[in-house]
Amino acid sequence: MESTTLAHHLLLAALVFCAGLTGVLVRRNLLVTYMCLELMLAATMLALVAFSRFNGTMDGAVLVFFVITVAAAEVAVGLALIVALFRRTGAVGSDRLDSLADR
């Protein structure tokens, strides 16, 4: 049986990242856009862990913990903005983001 190489892992990370990027560019719903951003973060974490594993160091794996911390902060701020937008407009479309600035 053939083992996976670094190129296999990076190809998978690139495909997942491109799927997330496509979702961010195409979709208008903020919740779906937000999930696609999280998908892009997951792809970068996969690439970091792959580099770490194939280099024989733990540098990439340690860096993933910092990315997870940033993602947790992003969840708190992002969901708060989405809830505020929904309370104000009744919808979560990205075309209504400018209504948060109006008071």
C-alpha positions as CSV (number, residue, x, y, z in Angstrom):
1,M,0.0,0.0,0.0
2,E,1.3,3.4,-0.9
3,S,1.6,6.0,1.8
4,T,0.5,9.6,1.5
5,T,3.1,12.3,0.7
6,L,3.3,15.9,1.5
7,A,1.9,16.7,-1.9
8,H,-1.3,14.7,-1.2
9,H,-1.9,16.6,2.0
10,L,-1.2,20.0,0.4
11,L,-3.5,19.2,-2.5
12,L,-6.3,18.3,-0.1
13,A,-5.7,21.6,1.8
14,A,-5.7,23.5,-1.4
15,L,-9.0,21.9,-2.5
16,V,-10.6,22.7,0.8
17,F,-9.3,26.2,0.8
18,C,-10.6,26.8,-2.8
19,A,-14.1,25.4,-1.8
20,G,-14.2,27.9,1.1
21,L,-13.0,30.7,-1.1
22,T,-15.6,29.9,-3.7
23,G,-18.3,30.0,-1.0
24,V,-17.1,33.3,0.3
25,L,-17.1,34.9,-3.2
26,V,-20.4,33.4,-4.4
27,R,-22.8,33.2,-1.4
28,R,-24.7,36.2,0.0
29,N,-25.9,34.7,3.3
30,L,-23.6,35.7,6.1
31,L,-23.9,32.4,8.0
32,V,-22.8,30.4,4.9
33,T,-20.0,32.9,4.2
34,Y,-18.9,32.6,7.8
35,M,-18.8,28.8,7.6
36,C,-16.7,29.1,4.4
37,L,-14.3,31.3,6.2
38,E,-14.0,28.6,8.9
39,L,-13.4,26.1,6.1
40,M,-10.5,28.2,4.9
41,L,-9.0,28.3,8.4
42,A,-9.3,24.5,8.6
43,A,-7.4,24.2,5.3
44,T,-4.6,26.3,6.5
45,M,-4.4,24.3,9.7
46,L,-4.3,21.1,7.7
47,A,-1.3,22.5,5.6
48,L,0.5,23.6,8.8
49,V,0.1,20.1,10.4
50,A,1.2,18.5,7.1
51,F,4.4,20.6,7.0
52,S,5.0,19.9,10.6
53,R,4.6,16.1,10.2
54,F,6.8,15.8,7.1
55,N,9.5,18.0,8.6
56,G,9.6,16.0,11.8
57,T,9.0,19.1,14.0
58,M,6.2,20.3,16.2
59,D,6.3,23.9,15.0
60,G,3.3,23.7,12.7
61,A,1.2,21.8,15.3
62,V,2.0,24.4,17.9
63,L,1.0,27.2,15.4
64,V,-2.3,25.4,14.9
65,F,-3.2,26.1,18.6
66,F,-2.8,29.9,17.9
67,V,-5.0,29.6,14.8
68,I,-7.6,27.8,16.9
69,T,-7.4,30.6,19.4
70,V,-7.9,33.2,16.7
71,A,-10.8,31.2,15.3
72,A,-12.5,31.1,18.7
73,A,-12.3,34.9,18.9
74,E,-13.6,35.1,15.4
75,V,-16.6,33.0,16.3
76,A,-17.5,35.3,19.2
77,V,-17.2,38.5,17.3
78,G,-18.6,37.2,14.0
79,L,-21.7,35.6,15.5
80,A,-22.4,38.7,17.6
81,L,-22.3,40.8,14.4
82,I,-24.6,38.4,12.6
83,V,-27.1,38.4,15.6
84,A,-27.0,42.2,15.7
85,L,-27.7,42.4,12.0
86,F,-30.6,40.0,12.2
87,R,-32.1,41.9,15.1
88,R,-31.9,45.1,13.2
89,T,-33.0,44.0,9.7
90,G,-34.6,40.6,10.1
91,A,-32.3,39.1,7.5
92,V,-28.6,38.0,7.4
93,G,-27.7,39.0,3.8
94,S,-24.4,40.5,3.2
95,D,-26.0,43.4,1.2
96,R,-27.6,44.6,4.5
97,L,-24.3,45.1,6.4
98,D,-24.4,48.8,5.8
99,S,-27.6,49.1,7.9
100,L,-25.5,48.4,11.1
101,A,-23.8,51.8,10.6
102,D,-27.1,53.7,10.4
103,R,-28.5,54.8,13.8
